[in-house]
Amino acid sequence: MSRLILTGVAADICVLFTAADAHMREYDLWVPQDAIAGVSPERTAWAVDIMRETLSAEVASTDMLALADWIARA
């Protein structure tokens, strides 16, 4: 299984589109909510919802999910 952690800015464009591409290629995704940013809280929340609900991404913040725990889930 291939796994990716996505972080960055433009959550509703760059991060979301990268997550969609990765999902189509069957990557397991973690997009930590506290490691992405957007132009507004509403647009960021919208993107996070899509990544969680449609792309099956884990979106727990880094203080709620440790890297080692996420890797261990594989």
mmCIF file of the N, C-alpha and C atoms, coordinates in Angstrom:
data_MODEL
# 
_entry.id   MODEL 
# 
loop_
_atom_site.group_PDB 
_atom_site.id 
_atom_site.type_symbol 
_atom_site.label_atom_id 
_atom_site.label_alt_id 
_atom_site.label_comp_id 
_atom_site.label_asym_id 
_atom_site.label_entity_id 
_atom_site.label_seq_id 
_atom_site.pdbx_PDB_ins_code 
_atom_site.Cartn_x 
_atom_site.Cartn_y 
_atom_site.Cartn_z 
_atom_site.occupancy 
_atom_site.B_iso_or_equiv 
_atom_site.pdbx_formal_charge 
_atom_site.auth_seq_id 
_atom_site.auth_comp_id 
_atom_site.auth_asym_id 
_atom_site.auth_atom_id 
_atom_site.pdbx_PDB_model_num 
ATOM 1   N N  . MET A 1 1  ? 0.844   -1.173 0.000  1.00 0.00 ? 1  MET A N  1 
ATOM 2   C CA . MET A 1 1  ? 0.000   0.000  0.000  1.00 0.00 ? 1  MET A CA 1 
ATOM 3   C C  . MET A 1 1  ? 0.893   1.242  0.000  1.00 0.00 ? 1  MET A C  1 
ATOM 4   N N  . SER A 1 2  ? 0.546   2.201  -0.822 1.00 0.00 ? 2  SER A N  1 
ATOM 5   C CA . SER A 1 2  ? 1.283   3.463  -0.868 1.00 0.00 ? 2  SER A CA 1 
ATOM 6   C C  . SER A 1 2  ? 0.534   4.512  -0.073 1.00 0.00 ? 2  SER A C  1 
ATOM 7   N N  . ARG A 1 3  ? 1.285   5.293  0.692  1.00 0.00 ? 3  ARG A N  1 
ATOM 8   C CA . ARG A 1 3  ? 0.667   6.279  1.581  1.00 0.00 ? 3  ARG A CA 1 
ATOM 9   C C  . ARG A 1 3  ? 1.313   7.634  1.376  1.00 0.00 ? 3  ARG A C  1 
ATOM 10  N N  . LEU A 1 4  ? 0.496   8.685  1.482  1.00 0.00 ? 4  LEU A N  1 
ATOM 11  C CA . LEU A 1 4  ? 0.971   10.055 1.347  1.00 0.00 ? 4  LEU A CA 1 
ATOM 12  C C  . LEU A 1 4  ? 0.430   10.918 2.466  1.00 0.00 ? 4  LEU A C  1 
ATOM 13  N N  . ILE A 1 5  ? 1.254   11.868 2.890  1.00 0.00 ? 5  ILE A N  1 
ATOM 14  C CA . ILE A 1 5  ? 0.818   12.916 3.798  1.00 0.00 ? 5  ILE A CA 1 
ATOM 15  C C  . ILE A 1 5  ? 0.883   14.205 2.997  1.00 0.00 ? 5  ILE A C  1 
ATOM 16  N N  . LEU A 1 6  ? -0.246  14.894 2.896  1.00 0.00 ? 6  LEU A N  1 
ATOM 17  C CA . LEU A 1 6  ? -0.300  16.134 2.121  1.00 0.00 ? 6  LEU A CA 1 
ATOM 18  C C  . LEU A 1 6  ? -0.425  17.330 3.044  1.00 0.00 ? 6  LEU A C  1 
ATOM 19  N N  . THR A 1 7  ? 0.423   18.317 2.818  1.00 0.00 ? 7  THR A N  1 
ATOM 20  C CA . THR A 1 7  ? 0.359   19.576 3.550  1.00 0.00 ? 7  THR A CA 1 
ATOM 21  C C  . THR A 1 7  ? 0.530   20.703 2.535  1.00 0.00 ? 7  THR A C  1 
ATOM 22  N N  . GLY A 1 8  ? 0.244   21.915 2.937  1.00 0.00 ? 8  GLY A N  1 
ATOM 23  C CA . GLY A 1 8  ? 0.498   23.031 2.036  1.00 0.00 ? 8  GLY A CA 1 
ATOM 24  C C  . GLY A 1 8  ? -0.529  24.134 2.145  1.00 0.00 ? 8  GLY A C  1 
ATOM 25  N N  . VAL A 1 9  ? -0.401  25.064 1.223  1.00 0.00 ? 9  VAL A N  1 
ATOM 26  C CA . VAL A 1 9  ? -1.305  26.210 1.155  1.00 0.00 ? 9  VAL A CA 1 
ATOM 27  C C  . VAL A 1 9  ? -2.264  26.021 -0.017 1.00 0.00 ? 9  VAL A C  1 
ATOM 28  N N  . ALA A 1 10 ? -3.255  26.845 -0.067 1.00 0.00 ? 10 ALA A N  1 
ATOM 29  C CA . ALA A 1 10 ? -4.322  26.747 -1.075 1.00 0.00 ? 10 ALA A CA 1 
ATOM 30  C C  . ALA A 1 10 ? -5.033  25.402 -0.928 1.00 0.00 ? 10 ALA A C  1 
ATOM 31  N N  . ALA A 1 11 ? -5.555  25.170 0.263  1.00 0.00 ? 11 ALA A N  1 
ATOM 32  C CA . ALA A 1 11 ? -6.223  23.906 0.582  1.00 0.00 ? 11 ALA A CA 1 
ATOM 33  C C  . ALA A 1 11 ? -7.323  23.572 -0.405 1.00 0.00 ? 11 ALA A C  1 
ATOM 34  N N  . ASP A 1 12 ? -8.037  24.587 -0.876 1.00 0.00 ? 12 ASP A N  1 
ATOM 35  C CA . ASP A 1 12 ? -9.171  24.346 -1.767 1.00 0.00 ? 12 ASP A CA 1 
ATOM 36  C C  . ASP A 1 12 ? -8.776  24.229 -3.232 1.00 0.00 ? 12 ASP A C  1 
ATOM 37  N N  . ILE A 1 13 ? -7.486  24.337 -3.523 1.00 0.00 ? 13 ILE A N  1 
ATOM 38  C CA . ILE A 1 13 ? -7.026  24.178 -4.899 1.00 0.00 ? 13 ILE A CA 1 
ATOM 39  C C  . ILE A 1 13 ? -5.880  23.165 -4.928 1.00 0.00 ? 13 ILE A C  1 
ATOM 40  N N  . CYS A 1 14 ? -4.701  23.596 -4.548 1.00 0.00 ? 14 CYS A N  1 
ATOM 41  C CA . CYS A 1 14 ? -3.506  22.747 -4.670 1.00 0.00 ? 14 CYS A CA 1 
ATOM 42  C C  . CYS A 1 14 ? -3.603  21.467 -3.850 1.00 0.00 ? 14 CYS A C  1 
ATOM 43  N N  . VAL A 1 15 ? -3.920  21.594 -2.584 1.00 0.00 ? 15 VAL A N  1 
ATOM 44  C CA . VAL A 1 15 ? -3.973  20.408 -1.726 1.00 0.00 ? 15 VAL A CA 1 
ATOM 45  C C  . VAL A 1 15 ? -5.123  19.502 -2.154 1.00 0.00 ? 15 VAL A C  1 
ATOM 46  N N  . LEU A 1 16 ? -6.281  20.077 -2.423 1.00 0.00 ? 16 LEU A N  1 
ATOM 47  C CA . LEU A 1 16 ? -7.441  19.289 -2.832 1.00 0.00 ? 16 LEU A CA 1 
ATOM 48  C C  . LEU A 1 16 ? -7.194  18.553 -4.143 1.00 0.00 ? 16 LEU A C  1 
ATOM 49  N N  . PHE A 1 17 ? -6.635  19.222 -5.129 1.00 0.00 ? 17 PHE A N  1 
ATOM 50  C CA . PHE A 1 17 ? -6.401  18.584 -6.426 1.00 0.00 ? 17 PHE A CA 1 
ATOM 51  C C  . PHE A 1 17 ? -5.326  17.502 -6.323 1.00 0.00 ? 17 PHE A C  1 
ATOM 52  N N  . THR A 1 18 ? -4.320  17.744 -5.509 1.00 0.00 ? 18 THR A N  1 
ATOM 53  C CA . THR A 1 18 ? -3.291  16.721 -5.294 1.00 0.00 ? 18 THR A CA 1 
ATOM 54  C C  . THR A 1 18 ? -3.897  15.511 -4.592 1.00 0.00 ? 18 THR A C  1 
ATOM 55  N N  . ALA A 1 19 ? -4.763  15.766 -3.623 1.00 0.00 ? 19 ALA A N  1 
ATOM 56  C CA . ALA A 1 19 ? -5.441  14.669 -2.929 1.00 0.00 ? 19 ALA A CA 1 
ATOM 57  C C  . ALA A 1 19 ? -6.309  13.871 -3.895 1.00 0.00 ? 19 ALA A C  1 
ATOM 58  N N  . ALA A 1 20 ? -7.009  14.559 -4.786 1.00 0.00 ? 20 ALA A N  1 
ATOM 59  C CA . ALA A 1 20 ? -7.849  13.871 -5.767 1.00 0.00 ? 20 ALA A CA 1 
ATOM 60  C C  . ALA A 1 20 ? -6.995  13.000 -6.692 1.00 0.00 ? 20 ALA A C  1 
ATOM 61  N N  . ASP A 1 21 ? -5.891  13.541 -7.172 1.00 0.00 ? 21 ASP A N  1 
ATOM 62  C CA . ASP A 1 21 ? -4.987  12.760 -8.029 1.00 0.00 ? 21 ASP A CA 1 
ATOM 63  C C  . ASP A 1 21 ? -4.461  11.534 -7.294 1.00 0.00 ? 21 ASP A C  1 
ATOM 64  N N  . ALA A 1 22 ? -4.060  11.720 -6.046 1.00 0.00 ? 22 ALA A N  1 
ATOM 65  C CA . ALA A 1 22 ? -3.528  10.608 -5.259 1.00 0.00 ? 22 ALA A CA 1 
ATOM 66  C C  . ALA A 1 22 ? -4.609  9.564  -5.000 1.00 0.00 ? 22 ALA A C  1 
ATOM 67  N N  . HIS A 1 23 ? -5.819  10.011 -4.713 1.00 0.00 ? 23 HIS A N  1 
ATOM 68  C CA . HIS A 1 23 ? -6.936  9.088  -4.468 1.00 0.00 ? 23 HIS A CA 1 
ATOM 69  C C  . HIS A 1 23 ? -7.213  8.232  -5.707 1.00 0.00 ? 23 HIS A C  1 
ATOM 70  N N  . MET A 1 24 ? -7.194  8.856  -6.878 1.00 0.00 ? 24 MET A N  1 
ATOM 71  C CA . MET A 1 24 ? -7.428  8.117  -8.129 1.00 0.00 ? 24 MET A CA 1 
ATOM 72  C C  . MET A 1 24 ? -6.348  7.070  -8.370 1.00 0.00 ? 24 MET A C  1 
ATOM 73  N N  . ARG A 1 25 ? -5.167  7.306  -7.795 1.00 0.00 ? 25 ARG A N  1 
ATOM 74  C CA . ARG A 1 25 ? -4.067  6.355  -7.936 1.00 0.00 ? 25 ARG A CA 1 
ATOM 75  C C  . ARG A 1 25 ? -3.980  5.408  -6.738 1.00 0.00 ? 25 ARG A C  1 
ATOM 76  N N  . GLU A 1 26 ? -5.031  5.430  -5.921 1.00 0.00 ? 26 GLU A N  1 
ATOM 77  C CA . GLU A 1 26 ? -5.208  4.516  -4.792 1.00 0.00 ? 26 GLU A CA 1 
ATOM 78  C C  . GLU A 1 26 ? -4.192  4.688  -3.672 1.00 0.00 ? 26 GLU A C  1 
ATOM 79  N N  . TYR A 1 27 ? -3.743  5.905  -3.449 1.00 0.00 ? 27 TYR A N  1 
ATOM 80  C CA . TYR A 1 27 ? -2.900  6.196  -2.291 1.00 0.00 ? 27 TYR A CA 1 
ATOM 81  C C  . TYR A 1 27 ? -3.776  6.341  -1.052 1.00 0.00 ? 27 TYR A C  1 
ATOM 82  N N  . ASP A 1 28 ? -3.261  5.925  0.077  1.00 0.00 ? 28 ASP A N  1 
ATOM 83  C CA . ASP A 1 28 ? -3.877  6.160  1.373  1.00 0.00 ? 28 ASP A CA 1 
ATOM 84  C C  . ASP A 1 28 ? -3.406  7.543  1.811  1.00 0.00 ? 28 ASP A C  1 
ATOM 85  N N  . LEU A 1 29 ? -4.335  8.423  2.180  1.00 0.00 ? 29 LEU A N  1 
ATOM 86  C CA . LEU A 1 29 ? -3.997  9.834  2.422  1.00 0.00 ? 29 LEU A CA 1 
ATOM 87  C C  . LEU A 1 29 ? -4.211  10.272 3.859  1.00 0.00 ? 29 LEU A C  1 
ATOM 88  N N  . TRP A 1 30 ? -3.305  11.102 4.306  1.00 0.00 ? 30 TRP A N  1 
ATOM 89  C CA . TRP A 1 30 ? -3.490  11.857 5.545  1.00 0.00 ? 30 TRP A CA 1 
ATOM 90  C C  . TRP A 1 30 ? -3.248  13.318 5.197  1.00 0.00 ? 30 TRP A C  1 
ATOM 91  N N  . VAL A 1 31 ? -4.254  14.151 5.457  1.00 0.00 ? 31 VAL A N  1 
ATOM 92  C CA . VAL A 1 31 ? -4.159  15.599 5.251  1.00 0.00 ? 31 VAL A CA 1 
ATOM 93  C C  . VAL A 1 31 ? -4.399  16.246 6.616  1.00 0.00 ? 31 VAL A C  1 
ATOM 94  N N  . PRO A 1 32 ? -3.341  16.465 7.396  1.00 0.00 ? 32 PRO A N  1 
ATOM 95  C CA . PRO A 1 32 ? -3.524  17.037 8.732  1.00 0.00 ? 32 PRO A CA 1 
ATOM 96  C C  . PRO A 1 32 ? -4.146  18.436 8.648  1.00 0.00 ? 32 PRO A C  1 
ATOM 97  N N  . GLN A 1 33 ? -5.275  18.614 9.307  1.00 0.00 ? 33 GLN A N  1 
ATOM 98  C CA . GLN A 1 33 ? -5.987  19.899 9.264  1.00 0.00 ? 33 GLN A CA 1 
ATOM 99  C C  . GLN A 1 33 ? -5.129  21.072 9.711  1.00 0.00 ? 33 GLN A C  1 
ATOM 100 N N  . ASP A 1 34 ? -4.217  20.839 10.614 1.00 0.00 ? 34 ASP A N  1 
ATOM 101 C CA . ASP A 1 34 ? -3.390  21.935 11.125 1.00 0.00 ? 34 ASP A CA 1 
ATOM 102 C C  . ASP A 1 34 ? -2.123  22.143 10.292 1.00 0.00 ? 34 ASP A C  1 
ATOM 103 N N  . ALA A 1 35 ? -2.006  21.445 9.167  1.00 0.00 ? 35 ALA A N  1 
ATOM 104 C CA . ALA A 1 35 ? -0.829  21.586 8.312  1.00 0.00 ? 35 ALA A CA 1 
ATOM 105 C C  . ALA A 1 35 ? -1.204  22.042 6.902  1.00 0.00 ? 35 ALA A C  1 
ATOM 106 N N  . ILE A 1 36 ? -2.438  22.581 6.769  1.00 0.00 ? 36 ILE A N  1 
ATOM 107 C CA . ILE A 1 36 ? -2.878  23.156 5.505  1.00 0.00 ? 36 ILE A CA 1 
ATOM 108 C C  . ILE A 1 36 ? -3.461  24.538 5.775  1.00 0.00 ? 36 ILE A C  1 
ATOM 109 N N  . ALA A 1 37 ? -3.488  25.362 4.745  1.00 0.00 ? 37 ALA A N  1 
ATOM 110 C CA . ALA A 1 37 ? -4.036  26.712 4.879  1.00 0.00 ? 37 ALA A CA 1 
ATOM 111 C C  . ALA A 1 37 ? -4.801  27.056 3.612  1.00 0.00 ? 37 ALA A C  1 
ATOM 112 N N  . GLY A 1 38 ? -5.681  28.020 3.730  1.00 0.00 ? 38 GLY A N  1 
ATOM 113 C CA . GLY A 1 38 ? -6.453  28.470 2.583  1.00 0.00 ? 38 GLY A CA 1 
ATOM 114 C C  . GLY A 1 38 ? -6.743  29.949 2.682  1.00 0.00 ? 38 GLY A C  1 
ATOM 115 N N  . VAL A 1 39 ? -7.426  30.462 1.668  1.00 0.00 ? 39 VAL A N  1 
ATOM 116 C CA . VAL A 1 39 ? -7.720  31.895 1.647  1.00 0.00 ? 39 VAL A CA 1 
ATOM 117 C C  . VAL A 1 39 ? -8.758  32.285 2.689  1.00 0.00 ? 39 VAL A C  1 
ATOM 118 N N  . SER A 1 40 ? -9.571  31.321 3.113  1.00 0.00 ? 40 SER A N  1 
ATOM 119 C CA . SER A 1 40 ? -10.558 31.601 4.154  1.00 0.00 ? 40 SER A CA 1 
ATOM 120 C C  . SER A 1 40 ? -10.839 30.318 4.925  1.00 0.00 ? 40 SER A C  1 
ATOM 121 N N  . PRO A 1 41 ? -11.264 30.461 6.164  1.00 0.00 ? 41 PRO A N  1 
ATOM 122 C CA . PRO A 1 41 ? -11.594 29.267 6.950  1.00 0.00 ? 41 PRO A CA 1 
ATOM 123 C C  . PRO A 1 41 ? -12.720 28.454 6.313  1.00 0.00 ? 41 PRO A C  1 
ATOM 124 N N  . GLU A 1 42 ? -13.666 29.132 5.670  1.00 0.00 ? 42 GLU A N  1 
ATOM 125 C CA . GLU A 1 42 ? -14.789 28.436 5.048  1.00 0.00 ? 42 GLU A CA 1 
ATOM 126 C C  . GLU A 1 42 ? -14.337 27.585 3.860  1.00 0.00 ? 42 GLU A C  1 
ATOM 127 N N  . ARG A 1 43 ? -13.474 28.130 3.019  1.00 0.00 ? 43 ARG A N  1 
ATOM 128 C CA . ARG A 1 43 ? -12.975 27.388 1.853  1.00 0.00 ? 43 ARG A CA 1 
ATOM 129 C C  . ARG A 1 43 ? -12.093 26.218 2.300  1.00 0.00 ? 43 ARG A C  1 
ATOM 130 N N  . THR A 1 44 ? -11.296 26.436 3.333  1.00 0.00 ? 44 THR A N  1 
ATOM 131 C CA . THR A 1 44 ? -10.454 25.361 3.851  1.00 0.00 ? 44 THR A CA 1 
ATOM 132 C C  . THR A 1 44 ? -11.317 24.242 4.414  1.00 0.00 ? 44 THR A C  1 
ATOM 133 N N  . ALA A 1 45 ? -12.344 24.594 5.182  1.00 0.00 ? 45 ALA A N  1 
ATOM 134 C CA . ALA A 1 45 ? -13.250 23.589 5.744  1.00 0.00 ? 45 ALA A CA 1 
ATOM 135 C C  . ALA A 1 45 ? -13.971 22.821 4.641  1.00 0.00 ? 45 ALA A C  1 
ATOM 136 N N  . TRP A 1 46 ? -14.380 23.524 3.595  1.00 0.00 ? 46 TRP A N  1 
ATOM 137 C CA . TRP A 1 46 ? -15.033 22.891 2.446  1.00 0.00 ? 46 TRP A CA 1 
ATOM 138 C C  . TRP A 1 46 ? -14.111 21.842 1.816  1.00 0.00 ? 46 TRP A C  1 
ATOM 139 N N  . ALA A 1 47 ? -12.845 22.219 1.605  1.00 0.00 ? 47 ALA A N  1 
ATOM 140 C CA . ALA A 1 47 ? -11.868 21.301 1.009  1.00 0.00 ? 47 ALA A CA 1 
ATOM 141 C C  . ALA A 1 47 ? -11.613 20.105 1.922  1.00 0.00 ? 47 ALA A C  1 
ATOM 142 N N  . VAL A 1 48 ? -11.485 20.356 3.209  1.00 0.00 ? 48 VAL A N  1 
ATOM 143 C CA . VAL A 1 48 ? -11.263 19.270 4.170  1.00 0.00 ? 48 VAL A CA 1 
ATOM 144 C C  . VAL A 1 48 ? -12.437 18.295 4.143  1.00 0.00 ? 48 VAL A C  1 
ATOM 145 N N  . ASP A 1 49 ? -13.652 18.808 4.089  1.00 0.00 ? 49 ASP A N  1 
ATOM 146 C CA . ASP A 1 49 ? -14.832 17.941 4.026  1.00 0.00 ? 49 ASP A CA 1 
ATOM 147 C C  . ASP A 1 49 ? -14.794 17.042 2.792  1.00 0.00 ? 49 ASP A C  1 
ATOM 148 N N  . ILE A 1 50 ? -14.442 17.611 1.646  1.00 0.00 ? 50 ILE A N  1 
ATOM 149 C CA . ILE A 1 50 ? -14.360 16.810 0.418  1.00 0.00 ? 50 ILE A CA 1 
ATOM 150 C C  . ILE A 1 50 ? -13.279 15.744 0.548  1.00 0.00 ? 50 ILE A C  1 
ATOM 151 N N  . MET A 1 51 ? -12.133 16.137 1.078  1.00 0.00 ? 51 MET A N  1 
ATOM 152 C CA . MET A 1 51 ? -11.041 15.162 1.210  1.00 0.00 ? 51 MET A CA 1 
ATOM 153 C C  . MET A 1 51 ? -11.419 14.032 2.155  1.00 0.00 ? 51 MET A C  1 
ATOM 154 N N  . ARG A 1 52 ? -12.117 14.360 3.231  1.00 0.00 ? 52 ARG A N  1 
ATOM 155 C CA . ARG A 1 52 ? -12.526 13.336 4.197  1.00 0.00 ? 52 ARG A CA 1 
ATOM 156 C C  . ARG A 1 52 ? -13.644 12.462 3.628  1.00 0.00 ? 52 ARG A C  1 
ATOM 157 N N  . GLU A 1 53 ? -14.696 13.074 3.122  1.00 0.00 ? 53 GLU A N  1 
ATOM 158 C CA . GLU A 1 53 ? -15.898 12.340 2.726  1.00 0.00 ? 53 GLU A CA 1 
ATOM 159 C C  . GLU A 1 53 ? -15.781 11.666 1.361  1.00 0.00 ? 53 GLU A C  1 
ATOM 160 N N  . THR A 1 54 ? -15.189 12.336 0.401  1.00 0.00 ? 54 THR A N  1 
ATOM 161 C CA . THR A 1 54 ? -15.150 11.820 -0.967 1.00 0.00 ? 54 THR A CA 1 
ATOM 162 C C  . THR A 1 54 ? -13.856 11.090 -1.292 1.00 0.00 ? 54 THR A C  1 
ATOM 163 N N  . LEU A 1 55 ? -12.751 11.587 -0.749 1.00 0.00 ? 55 LEU A N  1 
ATOM 164 C CA . LEU A 1 55 ? -11.447 11.013 -1.079 1.00 0.00 ? 55 LEU A CA 1 
ATOM 165 C C  . LEU A 1 55 ? -10.916 10.079 -0.004 1.00 0.00 ? 55 LEU A C  1 
ATOM 166 N N  . SER A 1 56 ? -11.708 9.846  1.033  1.00 0.00 ? 56 SER A N  1 
ATOM 167 C CA . SER A 1 56 ? -11.357 8.921  2.125  1.00 0.00 ? 56 SER A CA 1 
ATOM 168 C C  . SER A 1 56 ? -10.047 9.275  2.825  1.00 0.00 ? 56 SER A C  1 
ATOM 169 N N  . ALA A 1 57 ? -9.736  10.556 2.884  1.00 0.00 ? 57 ALA A N  1 
ATOM 170 C CA . ALA A 1 57 ? -8.499  10.993 3.539  1.00 0.00 ? 57 ALA A CA 1 
ATOM 171 C C  . ALA A 1 57 ? -8.688  11.071 5.046  1.00 0.00 ? 57 ALA A C  1 
ATOM 172 N N  . GLU A 1 58 ? -7.662  10.705 5.783  1.00 0.00 ? 58 GLU A N  1 
ATOM 173 C CA . GLU A 1 58 ? -7.598  10.975 7.218  1.00 0.00 ? 58 GLU A CA 1 
ATOM 174 C C  . GLU A 1 58 ? -7.312  12.464 7.350  1.00 0.00 ? 58 GLU A C  1 
ATOM 175 N N  . VAL A 1 59 ? -8.062  13.179 8.169  1.00 0.00 ? 59 VAL A N  1 
ATOM 176 C CA . VAL A 1 59 ? -7.853  14.622 8.298  1.00 0.00 ? 59 VAL A CA 1 
ATOM 177 C C  . VAL A 1 59 ? -7.594  15.052 9.744  1.00 0.00 ? 59 VAL A C  1 
ATOM 178 N N  . ALA A 1 60 ? -7.268  14.116 10.598 1.00 0.00 ? 60 ALA A N  1 
ATOM 179 C CA . ALA A 1 60 ? -6.968  14.443 11.990 1.00 0.00 ? 60 ALA A CA 1 
ATOM 180 C C  . ALA A 1 60 ? -5.755  15.372 12.072 1.00 0.00 ? 60 ALA A C  1 
ATOM 181 N N  . SER A 1 61 ? -5.804  16.302 12.998 1.00 0.00 ? 61 SER A N  1 
ATOM 182 C CA . SER A 1 61 ? -4.667  17.213 13.189 1.00 0.00 ? 61 SER A CA 1 
ATOM 183 C C  . SER A 1 61 ? -3.479  16.460 13.780 1.00 0.00 ? 61 SER A C  1 
ATOM 184 N N  . THR A 1 62 ? -2.319  17.061 13.681 1.00 0.00 ? 62 THR A N  1 
ATOM 185 C CA . THR A 1 62 ? -1.097  16.398 14.136 1.00 0.00 ? 62 THR A CA 1 
ATOM 186 C C  . THR A 1 62 ? -1.056  16.182 15.642 1.00 0.00 ? 62 THR A C  1 
ATOM 187 N N  . ASP A 1 63 ? -1.832  16.945 16.397 1.00 0.00 ? 63 ASP A N  1 
ATOM 188 C CA . ASP A 1 63 ? -1.868  16.700 17.842 1.00 0.00 ? 63 ASP A CA 1 
ATOM 189 C C  . ASP A 1 63 ? -2.850  15.584 18.216 1.00 0.00 ? 63 ASP A C  1 
ATOM 190 N N  . MET A 1 64 ? -3.655  15.147 17.241 1.00 0.00 ? 64 MET A N  1 
ATOM 191 C CA . MET A 1 64 ? -4.609  14.066 17.480 1.00 0.00 ? 64 MET A CA 1 
ATOM 192 C C  . MET A 1 64 ? -4.141  12.729 16.907 1.00 0.00 ? 64 MET A C  1 
ATOM 193 N N  . LEU A 1 65 ? -3.182  12.771 15.983 1.00 0.00 ? 65 LEU A N  1 
ATOM 194 C CA . LEU A 1 65 ? -2.703  11.558 15.341 1.00 0.00 ? 65 LEU A CA 1 
ATOM 195 C C  . LEU A 1 65 ? -1.201  11.679 15.117 1.00 0.00 ? 65 LEU A C  1 
ATOM 196 N N  . ALA A 1 66 ? -0.460  10.779 15.697 1.00 0.00 ? 66 ALA A N  1 
ATOM 197 C CA . ALA A 1 66 ? 0.993   10.774 15.526 1.00 0.00 ? 66 ALA A CA 1 
ATOM 198 C C  . ALA A 1 66 ? 1.352   10.048 14.239 1.00 0.00 ? 66 ALA A C  1 
ATOM 199 N N  . LEU A 1 67 ? 2.447   10.455 13.639 1.00 0.00 ? 67 LEU A N  1 
ATOM 200 C CA . LEU A 1 67 ? 2.911   9.822  12.408 1.00 0.00 ? 67 LEU A CA 1 
ATOM 201 C C  . LEU A 1 67 ? 3.068   8.319  12.592 1.00 0.00 ? 67 LEU A C  1 
ATOM 202 N N  . ALA A 1 68 ? 3.675   7.918  13.674 1.00 0.00 ? 68 ALA A N  1 
ATOM 203 C CA . ALA A 1 68 ? 3.893   6.487  13.924 1.00 0.00 ? 68 ALA A CA 1 
ATOM 204 C C  . ALA A 1 68 ? 2.567   5.726  13.998 1.00 0.00 ? 68 ALA A C  1 
ATOM 205 N N  . ASP A 1 69 ? 1.546   6.343  14.591 1.00 0.00 ? 69 ASP A N  1 
ATOM 206 C CA . ASP A 1 69 ? 0.236   5.700  14.686 1.00 0.00 ? 69 ASP A CA 1 
ATOM 207 C C  . ASP A 1 69 ? -0.397  5.562  13.311 1.00 0.00 ? 69 ASP A C  1 
ATOM 208 N N  . TRP A 1 70 ? -0.283  6.605  12.473 1.00 0.00 ? 70 TRP A N  1 
ATOM 209 C CA . TRP A 1 70 ? -0.857  6.550  11.137 1.00 0.00 ? 70 TRP A CA 1 
ATOM 210 C C  . TRP A 1 70 ? -0.162  5.479  10.300 1.00 0.00 ? 70 TRP A C  1 
ATOM 211 N N  . ILE A 1 71 ? 1.143   5.406  10.407 1.00 0.00 ? 71 ILE A N  1 
ATOM 212 C CA . ILE A 1 71 ? 1.895   4.386  9.671  1.00 0.00 ? 71 ILE A CA 1 
ATOM 213 C C  . ILE A 1 71 ? 1.511   2.987  10.144 1.00 0.00 ? 71 ILE A C  1 
ATOM 214 N N  . ALA A 1 72 ? 1.321   2.846  11.432 1.00 0.00 ? 72 ALA A N  1 
ATOM 215 C CA . ALA A 1 72 ? 0.975   1.539  11.989 1.00 0.00 ? 72 ALA A CA 1 
ATOM 216 C C  . ALA A 1 72 ? -0.386  1.036  11.511 1.00 0.00 ? 72 ALA A C  1 
ATOM 217 N N  . ARG A 1 73 ? -1.254  1.931  11.077 1.00 0.00 ? 73 ARG A N  1 
ATOM 218 C CA . ARG A 1 73 ? -2.569  1.542  10.589 1.00 0.00 ? 73 ARG A CA 1 
ATOM 219 C C  . ARG A 1 73 ? -2.534  0.821  9.239  1.00 0.00 ? 73 ARG A C  1 
ATOM 220 N N  . ALA A 1 74 ? -1.418  0.908  8.557  1.00 0.00 ? 74 ALA A N  1 
ATOM 221 C CA . ALA A 1 74 ? -1.326  0.348  7.186  1.00 0.00 ? 74 ALA A CA 1 
ATOM 222 C C  . ALA A 1 74 ? -1.517  -1.135 7.154  1.00 0.00 ? 74 ALA A C  1 
# 
